[in-house]
Amino acid sequence: MKKYLHISMDTVEKVCDCFCDDNEMVNFVSNIDDLARELSYVVETGRRTQDDALRGGLAIKEICVLALFFREHIELIHEVIKAMHLEEVTEEQFKKLKDM
């Protein structure tokens, strides 16, 4: 049976409280979007090349880009992780929550 994770409104509020203001939240989400685009580009470039050395270099670039993002946002990421309380629910419970 499938398992799902439920995020309560209390958890959503706690995560929102991790941000100083709306600008910080918008900036963080924008940086996540930029990170996702950069990683996607590097992955696609790696898939299209036959050069193992280039693929290895691209993998290192992925790691560096990810590390830079984490380094820049590590304190906020720690706060968000601490605020997260996820409840595991079954597929049946998930369907009931969805119908509410």
The first five atom37 places (N, CA, C, CB, O) and aatype in JSON, in Angstrom:
{
  "aatype": [12, 11, 11, 18, 10, 8, 9, 15, 12, 3, 16, 19, 6, 11, 19, 4, 3, 4, 13, 4, 3, 3, 2, 6, 12, 19, 2, 13, 19, 15, 2, 9, 3, 3, 10, 0, 1, 6, 10, 15, 18, 19, 19, 6, 16, 7, 1, 1, 16, 5, 3, 3, 0, 10, 1, 7, 7, 10, 0, 9, 11, 6, 9, 4, 19, 10, 0, 10, 13, 13, 1, 6, 8, 9, 6, 10, 9, 8, 6, 19, 9, 11, 0, 12, 8, 10, 6, 6, 19, 16, 6, 6, 5, 13, 11, 11, 10, 11, 3, 12],
  "atom_mask": [
    [1, 1, 1, 1, 1],
    [1, 1, 1, 1, 1],
    [1, 1, 1, 1, 1],
    [1, 1, 1, 1, 1],
    [1, 1, 1, 1, 1],
    [1, 1, 1, 1, 1],
    [1, 1, 1, 1, 1],
    [1, 1, 1, 1, 1],
    [1, 1, 1, 1, 1],
    [1, 1, 1, 1, 1],
    [1, 1, 1, 1, 1],
    [1, 1, 1, 1, 1],
    [1, 1, 1, 1, 1],
    [1, 1, 1, 1, 1],
    [1, 1, 1, 1, 1],
    [1, 1, 1, 1, 1],
    [1, 1, 1, 1, 1],
    [1, 1, 1, 1, 1],
    [1, 1, 1, 1, 1],
    [1, 1, 1, 1, 1],
    [1, 1, 1, 1, 1],
    [1, 1, 1, 1, 1],
    [1, 1, 1, 1, 1],
    [1, 1, 1, 1, 1],
    [1, 1, 1, 1, 1],
    [1, 1, 1, 1, 1],
    [1, 1, 1, 1, 1],
    [1, 1, 1, 1, 1],
    [1, 1, 1, 1, 1],
    [1, 1, 1, 1, 1],
    [1, 1, 1, 1, 1],
    [1, 1, 1, 1, 1],
    [1, 1, 1, 1, 1],
    [1, 1, 1, 1, 1],
    [1, 1, 1, 1, 1],
    [1, 1, 1, 1, 1],
    [1, 1, 1, 1, 1],
    [1, 1, 1, 1, 1],
    [1, 1, 1, 1, 1],
    [1, 1, 1, 1, 1],
    [1, 1, 1, 1, 1],
    [1, 1, 1, 1, 1],
    [1, 1, 1, 1, 1],
    [1, 1, 1, 1, 1],
    [1, 1, 1, 1, 1],
    [1, 1, 1, 0, 1],
    [1, 1, 1, 1, 1],
    [1, 1, 1, 1, 1],
    [1, 1, 1, 1, 1],
    [1, 1, 1, 1, 1],
    [1, 1, 1, 1, 1],
    [1, 1, 1, 1, 1],
    [1, 1, 1, 1, 1],
    [1, 1, 1, 1, 1],
    [1, 1, 1, 1, 1],
    [1, 1, 1, 0, 1],
    [1, 1, 1, 0, 1],
    [1, 1, 1, 1, 1],
    [1, 1, 1, 1, 1],
    [1, 1, 1, 1, 1],
    [1, 1, 1, 1, 1],
    [1, 1, 1, 1, 1],
    [1, 1, 1, 1, 1],
    [1, 1, 1, 1, 1],
    [1, 1, 1, 1, 1],
    [1, 1, 1, 1, 1],
    [1, 1, 1, 1, 1],
    [1, 1, 1, 1, 1],
    [1, 1, 1, 1, 1],
    [1, 1, 1, 1, 1],
    [1, 1, 1, 1, 1],
    [1, 1, 1, 1, 1],
    [1, 1, 1, 1, 1],
    [1, 1, 1, 1, 1],
    [1, 1, 1, 1, 1],
    [1, 1, 1, 1, 1],
    [1, 1, 1, 1, 1],
    [1, 1, 1, 1, 1],
    [1, 1, 1, 1, 1],
    [1, 1, 1, 1, 1],
    [1, 1, 1, 1, 1],
    [1, 1, 1, 1, 1],
    [1, 1, 1, 1, 1],
    [1, 1, 1, 1, 1],
    [1, 1, 1, 1, 1],
    [1, 1, 1, 1, 1],
    [1, 1, 1, 1, 1],
    [1, 1, 1, 1, 1],
    [1, 1, 1, 1, 1],
    [1, 1, 1, 1, 1],
    [1, 1, 1, 1, 1],
    [1, 1, 1, 1, 1],
    [1, 1, 1, 1, 1],
    [1, 1, 1, 1, 1],
    [1, 1, 1, 1, 1],
    [1, 1, 1, 1, 1],
    [1, 1, 1, 1, 1],
    [1, 1, 1, 1, 1],
    [1, 1, 1, 1, 1],
    [1, 1, 1, 1, 1]
  ],
  "atom_positions": [
    [[0.85, -1.18, 0.0], [0.0, 0.0, 0.0], [0.89, 1.25, 0.0], [-0.96, 0.0, 1.23], [1.91, 1.3, 0.7]],
    [[0.49, 2.23, -0.79], [1.25, 3.47, -0.87], [1.16, 4.24, 0.44], [0.76, 4.33, -2.03], [0.16, 4.19, 1.15]],
    [[2.24, 4.96, 0.75], [2.26, 5.84, 1.92], [2.46, 7.27, 1.42], [3.4, 5.43, 2.93], [3.16, 7.51, 0.45]],
    [[1.83, 8.2, 2.09], [1.92, 9.61, 1.75], [2.33, 10.39, 2.99], [0.57, 10.15, 1.19], [2.15, 9.93, 4.12]],
    [[2.89, 11.56, 2.77], [3.24, 12.44, 3.87], [2.26, 13.6, 3.91], [4.7, 12.96, 3.73], [2.0, 14.25, 2.89]],
    [[1.71, 13.84, 5.07], [0.74, 14.93, 5.26], [1.43, 16.08, 5.99], [-0.51, 14.43, 6.05], [2.08, 15.88, 7.01]],
    [[1.26, 17.26, 5.46], [1.79, 18.47, 6.09], [0.6, 19.24, 6.66], [2.61, 19.35, 5.08], [-0.27, 19.69, 5.92]],
    [[0.59, 19.39, 7.97], [-0.53, 20.07, 8.63], [-0.42, 21.59, 8.44], [-0.56, 19.72, 10.13], [0.65, 22.1, 8.11]],
    [[-1.5, 22.27, 8.65], [-1.5, 23.74, 8.57], [-0.59, 24.33, 9.65], [-2.93, 24.3, 8.72], [0.02, 25.39, 9.45]],
    [[-0.49, 23.66, 10.77], [0.41, 24.11, 11.84], [1.86, 24.11, 11.33], [0.28, 23.2, 13.1], [2.62, 25.04, 11.6]],
    [[2.22, 23.07, 10.6], [3.57, 22.99, 10.04], [3.77, 24.08, 8.99], [3.81, 21.6, 9.41], [4.84, 24.7, 8.95]],
    [[2.78, 24.31, 8.16], [2.87, 25.37, 7.15], [3.12, 26.72, 7.82], [1.58, 25.42, 6.28], [3.96, 27.5, 7.37]],
    [[2.39, 26.98, 8.89], [2.57, 28.24, 9.62], [3.96, 28.35, 10.22], [1.51, 28.36, 10.72], [4.57, 29.41, 10.18]],
    [[4.47, 27.24, 10.77], [5.81, 27.24, 11.36], [6.88, 27.48, 10.3], [6.09, 25.91, 12.08], [7.85, 28.18, 10.54]],
    [[6.68, 26.89, 9.12], [7.63, 27.12, 8.03], [7.58, 28.57, 7.59], [7.34, 26.17, 6.83], [8.62, 29.19, 7.36]],
    [[6.39, 29.13, 7.47], [6.25, 30.54, 7.1], [6.95, 31.45, 8.11], [4.77, 30.93, 6.99], [7.54, 32.47, 7.73]],
    [[6.89, 31.08, 9.37], [7.52, 31.88, 10.42], [9.06, 31.87, 10.34], [7.09, 31.36, 11.78], [9.72, 32.69, 10.98]],
    [[9.62, 30.95, 9.57], [11.07, 30.88, 9.41], [11.6, 32.06, 8.59], [11.46, 29.56, 8.74], [12.79, 32.38, 8.66]],
    [[10.74, 32.69, 7.83], [11.15, 33.79, 6.97], [10.89, 35.13, 7.66], [10.42, 33.73, 5.62], [9.85, 35.31, 8.31]],
    [[11.82, 36.06, 7.51], [11.69, 37.38, 8.13], [10.5, 38.14, 7.57], [12.97, 38.2, 7.93], [9.76, 38.8, 8.29]],
    [[10.33, 38.03, 6.25], [9.25, 38.75, 5.58], [8.99, 38.09, 4.22], [9.59, 40.26, 5.4], [9.65, 37.13, 3.84]],
    [[8.01, 38.64, 3.5], [7.65, 38.08, 2.2], [8.8, 38.16, 1.21], [6.45, 38.8, 1.65], [8.97, 37.26, 0.38]],
    [[9.6, 39.22, 1.29], [10.72, 39.37, 0.37], [11.74, 38.24, 0.53], [11.4, 40.71, 0.58], [12.28, 37.74, -0.45]],
    [[12.0, 37.86, 1.78], [12.95, 36.77, 2.01], [12.41, 35.47, 1.42], [13.24, 36.6, 3.51], [13.16, 34.7, 0.82]],
    [[11.12, 35.23, 1.58], [10.51, 34.02, 1.04], [10.56, 34.03, -0.49], [9.06, 33.87, 1.54], [10.92, 33.02, -1.1]],
    [[10.21, 35.15, -1.1], [10.24, 35.27, -2.56], [11.66, 35.08, -3.08], [9.68, 36.64, -3.0], [11.86, 34.4, -4.08]],
    [[12.63, 35.66, -2.41], [14.02, 35.53, -2.8], [14.48, 34.07, -2.71], [14.91, 36.42, -1.93], [15.16, 33.58, -3.61]],
    [[14.12, 33.41, -1.64], [14.5, 32.01, -1.45], [13.9, 31.13, -2.54], [14.07, 31.52, -0.06], [14.59, 30.3, -3.12]],
    [[12.63, 31.31, -2.8], [11.96, 30.51, -3.83], [12.55, 30.81, -5.2], [10.44, 30.8, -3.83], [12.73, 29.9, -6.01]],
    [[12.86, 32.06, -5.46], [13.49, 32.44, -6.73], [14.86, 31.77, -6.87], [13.64, 33.97, -6.82], [15.23, 31.3, -7.95]],
    [[15.61, 31.73, -5.77], [16.92, 31.07, -5.8], [16.78, 29.57, -6.03], [17.68, 31.34, -4.5], [17.61, 28.97, -6.71]],
    [[15.75, 28.96, -5.46], [15.49, 27.54, -5.7], [15.18, 27.32, -7.17], [14.33, 27.03, -4.81], [15.65, 26.35, -7.78]],
    [[14.37, 28.21, -7.75], [14.03, 28.11, -9.16], [15.27, 28.22, -10.03], [13.01, 29.21, -9.55], [15.45, 27.44, -10.97]],
    [[16.13, 29.19, -9.73], [17.39, 29.35, -10.47], [18.27, 28.1, -10.34], [18.16, 30.59, -9.95], [18.86, 27.65, -11.32]],
    [[18.34, 27.56, -9.14], [19.12, 26.35, -8.89], [18.59, 25.19, -9.73], [19.11, 25.99, -7.39], [19.35, 24.46, -10.36]],
    [[17.28, 25.02, -9.71], [16.67, 23.92, -10.47], [16.96, 24.05, -11.96], [15.15, 23.88, -10.23], [17.27, 23.07, -12.63]],
    [[16.86, 25.28, -12.49], [17.15, 25.49, -13.91], [18.6, 25.19, -14.24], [16.81, 26.93, -14.3], [18.9, 24.56, -15.25]],
    [[19.5, 25.65, -13.38], [20.93, 25.41, -13.61], [21.25, 23.92, -13.57], [21.78, 26.16, -12.56], [21.96, 23.41, -14.43]],
    [[20.72, 23.22, -12.57], [20.97, 21.79, -12.46], [20.36, 21.03, -13.64], [20.42, 21.25, -11.14], [20.96, 20.09, -14.15]],
    [[19.2, 21.43, -14.06], [18.55, 20.8, -15.21], [19.38, 20.97, -16.47], [17.15, 21.39, -15.42], [19.55, 20.03, -17.25]],
    [[19.91, 22.18, -16.66], [20.75, 22.46, -17.83], [22.01, 21.59, -17.81], [21.14, 23.94, -17.87], [22.38, 21.0, -18.83]],
    [[22.66, 21.5, -16.66], [23.89, 20.71, -16.55], [23.6, 19.22, -16.78], [24.54, 20.92, -15.16], [24.37, 18.54, -17.46]],
    [[22.5, 18.73, -16.24], [22.14, 17.32, -16.42], [21.87, 17.03, -17.9], [20.89, 16.97, -15.57], [22.36, 16.04, -18.43]],
    [[21.1, 17.89, -18.54], [20.8, 17.7, -19.97], [22.07, 17.75, -20.82], [19.81, 18.76, -20.46], [22.23, 16.95, -21.74]],
    [[22.95, 18.68, -20.51], [24.22, 18.77, -21.23], [25.02, 17.48, -21.06], [25.04, 19.98, -20.75], [25.6, 16.98, -22.02]],
    [[25.04, 16.95, -19.86], [25.75, 15.7, -19.59], [25.16, 14.52, -20.34], [0.0, 0.0, 0.0], [25.9, 13.65, -20.8]],
    [[23.86, 14.49, -20.47], [23.2, 13.4, -21.2], [23.52, 13.43, -22.68], [21.7, 13.48, -21.0], [23.55, 12.39, -23.34]],
    [[23.77, 14.61, -23.2], [23.97, 14.77, -24.65], [25.42, 14.59, -25.09], [23.5, 16.11, -25.08], [25.7, 14.59, -26.28]],
    [[26.32, 14.44, -24.15], [27.73, 14.31, -24.52], [28.19, 12.87, -24.4], [28.61, 15.22, -23.65], [27.71, 12.11, -23.55]],
    [[29.12, 12.51, -25.25], [29.74, 11.18, -25.19], [31.08, 11.24, -24.46], [29.93, 10.6, -26.6], [31.7, 10.21, -24.2]],
    [[31.52, 12.45, -24.15], [32.84, 12.67, -23.54], [32.76, 12.43, -22.03], [33.35, 14.11, -23.84], [32.14, 13.21, -21.3]],
    [[33.4, 11.35, -21.58], [33.37, 11.01, -20.14], [34.01, 12.09, -19.27], [34.08, 9.69, -19.91], [33.55, 12.35, -18.16]],
    [[35.07, 12.71, -19.78], [35.74, 13.76, -19.0], [34.81, 14.96, -18.82], [37.06, 14.2, -19.7], [34.74, 15.54, -17.74]],
    [[34.1, 15.31, -19.89], [33.14, 16.42, -19.8], [32.01, 16.07, -18.84], [32.58, 16.76, -21.19], [31.58, 16.91, -18.05]],
    [[31.53, 14.85, -18.91], [30.46, 14.42, -18.0], [30.92, 14.5, -16.54], [30.0, 12.99, -18.33], [30.16, 14.92, -15.67]],
    [[32.16, 14.1, -16.3], [32.71, 14.18, -14.94], [32.81, 15.62, -14.47], [0.0, 0.0, 0.0], [32.51, 15.92, -13.32]],
    [[33.25, 16.5, -15.36], [33.33, 17.92, -15.03], [31.97, 18.52, -14.75], [0.0, 0.0, 0.0], [31.81, 19.35, -13.85]],
    [[30.98, 18.09, -15.52], [29.61, 18.58, -15.31], [29.05, 18.09, -13.98], [28.7, 18.14, -16.46], [28.32, 18.81, -13.31]],
    [[29.39, 16.86, -13.61], [28.94, 16.33, -12.31], [29.53, 17.16, -11.17], [29.34, 14.84, -12.16], [28.84, 17.48, -10.2]],
    [[30.81, 17.51, -11.29], [31.45, 18.35, -10.27], [30.78, 19.72, -10.24], [32.98, 18.49, -10.55], [30.57, 20.29, -9.17]],
    [[30.44, 20.26, -11.42], [29.76, 21.56, -11.47], [28.42, 21.47, -10.74], [29.54, 22.01, -12.94], [28.06, 22.39, -10.0]],
    [[27.67, 20.38, -10.94], [26.4, 20.2, -10.24], [26.6, 20.25, -8.73], [25.74, 18.86, -10.64], [25.86, 20.93, -8.01]],
    [[27.6, 19.54, -8.26], [27.88, 19.49, -6.83], [28.24, 20.88, -6.32], [29.03, 18.5, -6.54], [27.77, 21.29, -5.25]],
    [[29.04, 21.61, -7.06], [29.46, 22.95, -6.64], [28.28, 23.92, -6.6], [30.55, 23.5, -7.58], [28.13, 24.69, -5.65]],
    [[27.43, 23.88, -7.63], [26.26, 24.76, -7.67], [25.34, 24.47, -6.49], [25.49, 24.58, -9.01], [24.84, 25.39, -5.84]],
    [[25.12, 23.2, -6.21], [24.28, 22.81, -5.08], [24.91, 23.24, -3.76], [24.05, 21.29, -5.08], [24.22, 23.75, -2.88]],
    [[26.21, 23.03, -3.62], [26.91, 23.41, -2.39], [26.86, 24.92, -2.16], [28.36, 22.95, -2.44], [26.69, 25.38, -1.03]],
    [[26.99, 25.69, -3.24], [26.91, 27.15, -3.11], [25.53, 27.59, -2.63], [27.23, 27.83, -4.45], [25.4, 28.48, -1.78]],
    [[24.5, 26.96, -3.18], [23.14, 27.28, -2.74], [22.97, 26.97, -1.26], [22.1, 26.5, -3.56], [22.47, 27.79, -0.5]],
    [[23.4, 25.77, -0.84], [23.27, 25.4, 0.56], [24.08, 26.32, 1.46], [23.7, 23.96, 0.77], [23.62, 26.71, 2.53]],
    [[25.29, 26.65, 1.04], [26.13, 27.53, 1.86], [25.46, 28.88, 2.07], [27.52, 27.71, 1.22], [25.51, 29.45, 3.16]],
    [[24.84, 29.4, 1.01], [24.2, 30.7, 1.09], [22.94, 30.68, 1.96], [23.85, 31.19, -0.29], [22.59, 31.69, 2.57]],
    [[22.27, 29.54, 2.03], [20.97, 29.46, 2.71], [20.93, 28.46, 3.86], [19.92, 29.09, 1.72], [19.84, 28.1, 4.31]],
    [[22.07, 28.0, 4.34], [22.11, 26.9, 5.3], [21.32, 27.19, 6.59], [23.54, 26.58, 5.64], [20.63, 26.31, 7.1]],
    [[21.42, 28.4, 7.11], [20.71, 28.7, 8.35], [19.2, 28.64, 8.15], [21.11, 30.1, 8.87], [18.47, 28.08, 8.98]],
    [[18.73, 29.21, 7.06], [17.29, 29.17, 6.76], [16.84, 27.74, 6.5], [16.97, 30.06, 5.53], [15.76, 27.34, 6.95]],
    [[17.63, 26.98, 5.79], [17.29, 25.57, 5.52], [17.17, 24.8, 6.83], [18.36, 24.91, 4.59], [16.25, 24.0, 7.0]],
    [[18.09, 25.03, 7.77], [18.03, 24.37, 9.08], [16.74, 24.75, 9.8], [19.25, 24.76, 9.95], [16.08, 23.89, 10.39]],
    [[16.38, 26.02, 9.77], [15.14, 26.45, 10.43], [13.92, 25.78, 9.82], [14.99, 27.97, 10.33], [13.03, 25.31, 10.54]],
    [[13.87, 25.72, 8.5], [12.73, 25.1, 7.82], [12.66, 23.62, 8.16], [12.84, 25.29, 6.28], [11.58, 23.09, 8.43]],
    [[13.79, 22.94, 8.16], [13.82, 21.51, 8.5], [13.31, 21.29, 9.93], [15.24, 20.94, 8.35], [12.54, 20.36, 10.17]],
    [[13.74, 22.13, 10.86], [13.27, 22.0, 12.25], [11.77, 22.22, 12.35], [14.0, 23.01, 13.15], [11.1, 21.59, 13.17]],
    [[11.23, 23.1, 11.52], [9.8, 23.42, 11.58], [8.93, 22.33, 10.96], [9.54, 24.74, 10.87], [7.73, 22.27, 11.21]],
    [[9.54, 21.49, 10.15], [8.78, 20.47, 9.44], [8.35, 19.33, 10.37], [9.59, 19.91, 8.28], [9.17, 18.73, 11.06]],
    [[7.07, 19.08, 10.36], [6.53, 17.89, 11.03], [5.63, 17.21, 10.02], [5.74, 18.27, 12.37], [4.55, 17.69, 9.69]],
    [[6.1, 16.07, 9.53], [5.36, 15.34, 8.51], [4.74, 14.1, 9.14], [6.27, 14.96, 7.33], [5.39, 13.36, 9.88]],
    [[3.48, 13.9, 8.83], [2.77, 12.74, 9.34], [2.56, 11.76, 8.18], [1.4, 13.14, 9.99], [2.0, 12.13, 7.15]],
    [[3.01, 10.53, 8.36], [2.84, 9.53, 7.32], [1.4, 9.03, 7.37], [3.85, 8.35, 7.49], [0.9, 8.64, 8.43]],
    [[0.73, 9.03, 6.21], [-0.65, 8.57, 6.13], [-0.76, 7.54, 5.01], [-1.63, 9.77, 5.88], [0.04, 7.53, 4.07]],
    [[-1.74, 6.68, 5.13], [-1.98, 5.67, 4.1], [-2.72, 6.3, 2.92], [-2.79, 4.47, 4.67], [-3.17, 7.44, 3.01]],
    [[-2.83, 5.56, 1.84], [-3.54, 6.06, 0.67], [-5.01, 6.36, 1.01], [-3.46, 5.05, -0.49], [-5.58, 7.34, 0.53]],
    [[-5.59, 5.52, 1.81], [-6.98, 5.71, 2.23], [-7.14, 7.0, 3.04], [-7.46, 4.5, 3.06], [-8.07, 7.78, 2.8]],
    [[-6.25, 7.23, 4.0], [-6.28, 8.46, 4.79], [-6.04, 9.68, 3.9], [-5.23, 8.41, 5.92], [-6.66, 10.73, 4.08]],
    [[-5.13, 9.53, 2.94], [-4.84, 10.62, 2.01], [-6.1, 11.0, 1.22], [-3.71, 10.21, 1.05], [-6.39, 12.19, 1.05]],
    [[-6.83, 10.01, 0.75], [-8.05, 10.29, -0.02], [-9.08, 11.01, 0.84], [-8.64, 8.98, -0.57], [-9.79, 11.9, 0.35]],
    [[-9.18, 10.64, 2.11], [-10.11, 11.31, 3.01], [-9.69, 12.77, 3.22], [-10.17, 10.57, 4.37], [-10.53, 13.67, 3.21]],
    [[-8.4, 13.0, 3.4], [-7.89, 14.37, 3.57], [-8.14, 15.2, 2.31], [-6.38, 14.35, 3.91], [-8.49, 16.38, 2.38]],
    [[-7.96, 14.58, 1.18], [-8.14, 15.25, -0.1], [-9.59, 15.68, -0.32], [-7.69, 14.35, -1.24], [-9.86, 16.72, -0.92]],
    [[-10.52, 14.87, 0.17], [-11.95, 15.14, 0.0], [-12.47, 16.2, 0.96], [-12.74, 13.87, 0.19], [-13.6, 16.67, 0.8]],
    [[-11.68, 16.59, 1.95], [-12.13, 17.58, 2.96], [-12.28, 18.93, 2.35], [-11.16, 17.65, 4.13], [-12.64, 19.88, 3.04]]
  ]
}
